[in-house]
């Protein structure tokens, strides 16, 4: 009985040692594919007039350095409260690069990038 139990436990441990790395590898591949698809997404070109229509709390787009961002889902989370709405539908480049924003905001904003401003 003891030999049978030990065999079962060793088999279980061996299976875990084989399966866990395979699962981890599979998740890493999925993450790489997801990141690659984000990088290759097709970006649209928007006119300033089109962006200006998105100027409310429930539909908030911003222009930062000629890029267009849909930050609607972030408005309620914005640490500066309604300050994000001051330039809703307009260019907020100057405000975005102000002293109130730490370095992390530059990475965060890329998640909201939906296109570029028409030249």
Residue pairs with C-beta under 8 A, 6 or more apart in sequence:
43 113
43 114
43 115
43 116
44 68
44 114
44 115
44 116
45 115
45 116
45 117
45 118
46 68
46 114
46 115
46 116
46 117
46 118
47 117
47 118
48 63
48 91
48 117
48 118
51 61
51 63
51 68
51 89
51 90
51 117
52 89
52 90
53 89
54 60
54 61
54 70
54 72
54 88
54 89
55 61
55 88
55 89
55 90
56 85
56 88
57 75
57 85
57 88
58 72
59 72
60 70
60 71
60 72
60 75
60 84
60 85
60 88
60 89
61 68
61 69
61 70
61 71
61 72
61 88
61 89
61 114
62 68
62 69
62 71
62 84
62 87
62 88
62 89
62 90
62 91
62 92
62 96
63 69
63 90
63 91
63 92
63 93
63 117
64 91
64 92
64 93
64 96
64 109
65 93
66 116
66 117
66 119
67 113
67 115
67 116
67 117
68 113
68 114
68 115
68 116
68 117
69 109
69 112
69 113
69 114
70 112
70 114
71 78
71 84
71 109
71 112
73 112
74 84
74 112
75 84
75 85
78 84
80 100
83 95
86 92
86 95
87 95
96 105
96 109
